[in-house]
Amino acid sequence: MYRFSIFLLQLLLLIIVLTFIFTNPFIVSLDIGNLKYSFSSNLFAVVFLSFIFLLYFVIYLYFQSRLSLRKYFLKNKYNKIEKGYLHFVDAMIAVANKDNKSAIKSHKKMTTYLKNDPSLSLLLKSEVLKIEKKFPELNNVYEDMIKSKKTEALGYRGLMEQNLKNHDYHHASLYGEKLFSLNPNIEKLYETLIFISAKTKNWNQLITLSEKAFSNKIINKYYFSENKSIGYYEIAKIKSDSDIKDALKNILKAIELKKNFPPYIKLHLEILSNLNDKRNLSKQIKKYWNLNQSSLLRSIITKILIENDLSEMKFINDLVKNNLNAEESKKILVYFAIKNSNWDLARKNISGMIGANPSKEICYFMSDIELGENSDKQKSDAWIMRAENASIENTWICKITNQTQDEWSSLSNSGNYNSLVWTSHKMLRQNNI
């Protein structure tokens, strides 16, 4: 509106000037050398206006032709880009169908139309090389990708995955960290880097990655505590051979993050045992047992008690006094009663646990009682035979491979990170259904 007003004002001013000139004509004289030219002001105005209109027409034609040429070149450019993308789509479809010849053919056509966009060419070339399994050439393509901001992340991811396939975890970690710094939200990237950290035993890196992932809201508090606790646990294991006090600090951090986890408690008690601090060891055993009476913790505590000469019945009775009716407390009483030949105490506590289908452990307890108390080999052997058909005890099982192992570890024997669960094969199968 403002521009239109200015235009009207200028037009009005021009009309006023022209009206004045044409209604008040005068003679215009020009001296050029010895010649003198005279003409009416009206003729001068007409010539001047004609020149202005001619100039406007020439300028208009110039800009119109320039605009038409620009439209032509832009249309031509976008037609080429469109054709290039169409060939790219054809090539990707061919890659998906593992039609290598069509993929290579479409790739060549694409490059003729998209000369100024090498990123798509690199992406397509990498997919073709994957199918052809030309891994050295594929690595070179990934190296070219990391030189461009557009394809940098794809390049680092490709190099990380290639090194993982070759079990070169060191270089996989280097490329993975760079990728994580570029975009930590890439799907499964955090899990991959945690696995690499575990394989390379770089537990400090595992802790740092977990902190970054949690701050970026990639993982929730549960997985943050879970993974960070594993890092502290593994550091404590390493330090227990060289710096036992530092090992104690780290295992306490792990237990704080994942409370009542028996493998962590086991390491804590072993460290206290190595410090020869029997008083504190006894105190911690009682504390852990009061917090959680489980079969796994019982097996851990039983071993620690025997190794540290704490298996007398006075200590065992004091240990279970706050949870005497718990099944696991009764089992620990039965075990040490048998060990100390206290047959009355053993029979008293086992009587309510036999039932119609006793577990393997109960059968073995009864075998020991019959042999130890009555020297009855026949009854003892009968309980052993019954144990063979008894229900299967829990053990550590890899939920990915179903392989069993005696001790928990952050990397299972089959090479999977944090995949072990304390259960039986039967329960694991039911949970997977």
C-alpha positions in Angstrom: 0.0 0.0 0.0 2.9 2.4 0.8 4.6 1.7 -2.5 1.3 2.2 -4.5 0.8 5.5 -2.7 4.3 6.7 -3.7 3.7 5.6 -7.3 0.4 7.6 -7.5 2.1 10.6 -6.0 4.9 10.4 -8.6 2.4 10.0 -11.4 0.4 13.0 -10.2 3.5 15.1 -10.1 4.5 14.1 -13.6 1.1 14.9 -14.9 1.2 18.4 -13.3 4.6 19.1 -14.8 3.6 18.0 -18.3 0.3 19.9 -18.1 2.2 23.0 -17.2 4.7 22.5 -20.0 2.0 21.9 -22.7 -0.2 24.8 -21.5 2.7 27.2 -21.3 4.9 26.5 -24.3 8.2 28.3 -24.8 11.1 28.3 -27.2 14.2 26.2 -26.4 17.4 27.3 -28.1 20.7 25.3 -28.3 24.0 26.6 -29.6 26.2 23.9 -31.0 29.4 25.3 -32.6 28.4 28.0 -35.1 24.9 26.6 -35.4 21.9 27.6 -33.4 18.9 25.3 -33.0 15.5 26.4 -31.8 12.4 24.3 -31.1 9.2 24.4 -29.0 9.2 23.1 -25.4 6.3 20.9 -26.4 8.5 19.1 -28.9 11.2 18.7 -26.3 8.8 17.2 -23.8 7.5 14.7 -26.5 11.0 13.6 -27.4 12.0 13.3 -23.7 8.9 11.2 -22.9 9.5 9.0 -25.9 13.1 8.4 -24.8 11.9 7.5 -21.2 9.3 5.0 -22.5 11.8 3.5 -24.9 14.3 3.0 -22.1 11.7 1.4 -19.9 10.7 -1.0 -22.7 14.4 -2.0 -23.3 14.9 -2.6 -19.6 11.6 -4.5 -19.4 12.7 -6.8 -22.3 16.1 -7.3 -20.7 14.7 -8.4 -17.4 12.0 -10.5 -18.9 14.5 -12.4 -21.1 16.9 -12.8 -18.2 14.0 -14.2 -16.1 13.0 -16.6 -18.8 16.5 -17.9 -19.2 16.8 -18.3 -15.4 13.5 -20.3 -15.4 14.8 -22.4 -18.3 18.1 -23.3 -16.5 16.3 -23.9 -13.2 13.8 -26.2 -14.8 16.6 -28.0 -16.6 18.5 -28.4 -13.3 15.5 -29.7 -11.4 14.7 -32.1 -14.2 18.2 -33.5 -13.9 17.9 -33.7 -10.1 14.5 -35.5 -10.5 16.0 -38.0 -13.0 18.9 -38.5 -10.7 16.7 -39.3 -7.7 14.6 -41.6 -9.8 17.7 -43.6 -10.8 18.8 -43.6 -7.1 15.4 -45.1 -6.1 15.7 -47.7 -8.9 19.2 -48.5 -7.6 18.1 -48.9 -4.0 15.2 -51.2 -5.1 17.7 -53.2 -7.1 20.0 -53.4 -4.0 17.0 -54.6 -1.9 16.3 -57.3 -4.5 20.0 -58.1 -4.7 20.0 -57.3 -8.4 23.6 -56.1 -8.5 23.8 -55.5 -12.3 20.7 -53.2 -12.2 22.0 -51.4 -9.1 25.4 -50.7 -10.7 23.7 -49.5 -14.0 21.3 -47.2 -12.1 24.1 -45.9 -10.0 26.1 -44.9 -13.1 23.0 -43.1 -14.5 22.4 -41.4 -11.2 26.0 -40.0 -11.1 25.6 -38.4 -14.5 22.6 -36.3 -13.2 23.8 -35.8 -9.6 27.4 -34.8 -10.1 27.3 -32.2 -7.4 25.8 -34.6 -4.7 28.4 -37.3 -4.0 26.7 -38.2 -0.7 24.0 -40.2 -2.5 26.5 -41.9 -4.7 28.6 -42.9 -1.7 25.5 -44.2 0.1 24.5 -46.3 -2.9 28.0 -47.5 -3.6 28.3 -48.7 0.0 25.0 -50.7 -0.3 26.2 -52.4 -3.5 29.6 -53.2 -2.0 27.9 -54.8 1.0 26.0 -57.2 -1.3 29.1 -58.0 -3.3 31.0 -58.5 0.0 33.9 -56.3 -1.2 34.8 -55.2 2.3 38.2 -53.4 1.6 36.5 -51.2 -1.1 33.6 -50.7 1.4 36.0 -49.4 4.0 37.3 -46.9 1.5 33.8 -45.7 0.8 33.2 -45.2 4.5 36.5 -43.3 4.8 35.2 -41.0 2.1 31.9 -40.6 3.9 33.5 -39.2 7.1 35.0 -36.4 5.1 31.6 -34.9 4.4 29.2 -33.5 7.1 26.2 -35.0 5.2 27.5 -38.6 5.4 29.9 -38.3 8.4 27.6 -40.3 10.8 27.0 -43.0 8.1 30.7 -43.4 7.6 31.5 -43.8 11.3 28.6 -46.2 11.7 29.8 -48.3 8.8 33.4 -48.4 10.0 32.2 -49.4 13.5 30.1 -52.2 12.2 32.9 -53.4 9.9 35.4 -53.6 12.8 32.8 -55.3 15.0 32.5 -58.0 12.3 36.2 -58.5 12.3 36.3 -58.6 16.1 38.5 -55.5 16.2 36.8 -54.0 19.2 39.5 -51.4 19.7 38.9 -49.6 16.4 35.1 -50.3 16.7 35.2 -48.4 20.0 37.1 -45.4 18.5 34.6 -45.0 15.6 31.6 -45.7 17.9 32.6 -43.0 20.3 32.9 -40.5 17.5 29.5 -41.5 16.2 28.1 -41.2 19.8 29.4 -37.7 20.1 27.7 -36.8 16.7 24.4 -38.3 17.5 23.9 -40.3 20.7 20.3 -41.0 19.9 21.0 -43.5 17.0 19.1 -46.7 17.6 21.0 -49.4 19.5 24.2 -47.3 19.4 24.4 -47.1 23.2 23.9 -50.9 23.6 26.6 -51.6 21.0 29.1 -49.3 22.7 28.3 -50.9 26.1 29.0 -54.3 24.6 32.3 -53.1 23.1 33.3 -51.6 26.5 32.6 -55.0 28.1 34.5 -56.9 25.5 37.5 -54.6 25.8 37.2 -54.4 29.7 37.0 -50.7 29.5 34.8 -50.3 32.5 35.5 -46.6 33.0 34.3 -45.9 29.5 31.1 -48.0 30.3 30.4 -45.8 33.3 31.0 -42.6 31.3 28.8 -43.7 28.4 26.0 -44.6 30.8 26.2 -41.2 32.4 26.0 -39.5 29.0 23.2 -41.7 27.8 21.2 -41.0 31.0 21.7 -37.3 30.7 20.5 -37.5 27.0 17.4 -39.5 28.2 18.5 -42.5 26.0 18.2 -44.9 29.0 16.0 -44.8 32.1 17.2 -44.8 35.7 17.0 -48.6 35.9 19.4 -49.3 33.1 21.6 -46.4 34.2 22.0 -48.0 37.6 22.3 -51.5 36.2 25.1 -50.7 33.8 26.9 -48.3 36.0 26.9 -50.8 38.8 28.5 -53.4 36.5 31.2 -51.0 35.8 32.0 -50.4 39.4 31.8 -54.2 40.1 34.3 -55.0 37.4 36.7 -52.3 38.6 36.4 -53.7 42.1 37.3 -57.1 40.8 40.4 -55.8 39.1 41.4 -53.7 42.0 41.0 -56.5 44.5 44.4 -57.9 43.4 46.3 -54.7 43.7 44.5 -52.0 45.7 42.0 -53.7 48.0 40.8 -50.5 49.7 39.9 -49.0 46.3 38.3 -52.3 45.4 36.1 -51.9 48.6 35.1 -48.4 47.6 34.0 -49.5 44.1 32.0 -52.6 45.2 30.1 -50.4 47.7 29.2 -48.1 44.9 28.0 -51.0 42.9 25.9 -52.3 45.8 24.4 -48.9 46.3 23.2 -48.8 42.7 21.9 -52.4 42.7 21.0 -53.4 46.2 20.9 -57.1 47.3 22.4 -58.5 44.1 24.2 -61.7 45.3 27.2 -61.5 43.0 28.1 -58.0 44.3 27.6 -59.2 47.9 29.8 -62.1 47.2 32.7 -59.9 46.0 32.1 -57.5 49.0 32.4 -60.4 51.5 35.4 -61.8 49.7 37.2 -58.4 49.9 36.4 -58.2 53.6 37.7 -61.7 54.0 41.0 -60.7 52.3 41.2 -57.8 54.7 41.1 -60.2 57.6 38.4 -58.1 59.2 36.4 -61.0 60.6 34.3 -58.7 62.9 33.1 -56.6 60.0 32.7 -59.7 57.9 30.4 -61.3 60.4 28.4 -58.0 60.7 27.9 -57.7 56.9 26.9 -61.4 56.6 24.2 -60.9 59.2 23.1 -57.6 57.5 22.8 -59.1 54.0 21.0 -62.2 55.3 18.4 -60.1 57.2 17.7 -58.1 54.1 17.2 -61.0 51.7 17.1 -64.7 52.3 17.6 -66.4 48.9 19.0 -69.7 47.7 21.7 -67.9 45.8 22.8 -65.7 48.7 22.7 -68.8 51.0 25.1 -70.7 48.8 27.5 -67.6 48.8 27.3 -67.1 52.5 27.7 -70.8 53.2 31.0 -70.8 51.3 32.2 -67.6 53.0 31.4 -69.0 56.5 33.3 -72.2 55.9 36.3 -70.4 54.4 36.5 -68.1 57.4 35.8 -70.6 60.2 32.4 -69.1 61.1 30.5 -72.4 60.8 29.9 -73.1 64.5 26.3 -73.5 65.5 26.3 -70.5 67.8 27.0 -68.1 64.9 24.6 -69.9 62.6 21.7 -69.7 65.2 22.5 -66.0 65.7 22.5 -65.5 61.9 19.0 -66.8 61.4 17.3 -65.8 64.6 15.4 -62.9 63.0 14.0 -65.0 60.1 13.9 -68.5 61.6 10.7 -69.5 59.8 12.1 -68.6 56.3 12.7 -71.7 54.2 16.2 -70.6 53.3 17.1 -70.0 56.9 16.0 -73.5 57.7 18.1 -74.9 54.9 21.2 -73.1 56.2 20.5 -74.4 59.6 20.1 -78.0 58.2 23.3 -77.7 56.3 25.4 -76.6 59.2 23.6 -79.0 61.6 24.7 -81.8 59.4 28.2 -80.4 59.2 28.4 -80.2 63.0 26.6 -83.6 63.4 23.7 -82.1 65.2 21.1 -84.6 63.9 18.2 -83.6 66.1 18.4 -79.9 64.8 18.8 -81.1 61.2 15.7 -83.4 61.4 13.7 -80.7 63.2 14.2 -78.1 60.5 14.0 -80.4 57.5 10.8 -82.2 58.4 8.5 -79.5 57.1 10.4 -79.1 53.7 10.3 -82.7 52.4 6.7 -82.9 51.1 5.6 -85.1 48.2 8.2 -83.8 45.7 11.3 -82.7 47.5 14.1 -80.9 45.7 17.5 -82.3 44.9 19.0 -80.4 47.8 16.5 -81.8 50.3 17.1 -85.3 49.0 20.8 -84.9 49.5 20.3 -83.5 53.0 18.2 -86.5 53.9 20.8 -88.8 52.4 23.5 -87.2 54.7 21.2 -87.4 57.7 20.4 -91.1 57.3 24.0 -92.0 56.7 25.4 -89.7 59.5 22.8 -90.3 62.2 21.9 -94.0 61.6 24.7 -95.2 59.3 21.8 -96.5 57.1 23.5 -96.8 53.7 20.4 -98.3 52.1 18.1 -95.3 53.0 20.9 -92.9 52.1 21.3 -94.4 48.7 17.5 -94.4 48.2 17.5 -90.6 48.8 20.3 -90.2 46.3 18.3 -92.1 43.7 15.3 -90.0 44.5 17.5 -86.8 44.0 18.1 -87.9 40.4 14.4 -87.5 39.6 13.9 -84.4 41.7 13.1 -80.9 40.4 16.0 -79.1 38.8 17.7 -76.4 40.9 18.1 -72.9 39.7 21.4 -71.9 38.0 22.8 -69.0 35.9 21.4 -69.3 32.4 22.1 -67.0 29.4 18.6 -65.8 28.3 20.0 -65.5 24.7 21.7 -68.8 24.2 20.2 -70.9 27.1 23.8 -71.9 28.1 24.3 -72.5 31.8 27.2 -71.5 34.1 28.1 -71.7 37.8 29.1 -68.1 38.4 27.6 -64.8 37.3 29.6 -62.6 35.0 28.8 -59.4 33.2 29.8 -61.2 30.0 28.4 -64.7 29.8 30.5 -67.6 28.6 28.7 -67.3 25.3 29.9 -63.7 25.0 26.6 -61.8 25.7 26.6 -58.7 27.9 24.5 -58.8 31.1 22.4 -61.8 29.8 22.5 -64.1 32.8 19.4 -64.8 34.9 19.1 -67.0 38.0 16.5 -69.5 37.0 15.9 -73.1 35.8 15.6 -74.2 32.1 11.9 -74.9 32.7 11.1 -71.4 34.0 13.2 -69.8 31.2 11.3 -71.7 28.5 7.9 -70.7 30.1 9.0 -67.0 30.2 10.0 -67.1 26.5 6.7 -68.6 25.3 
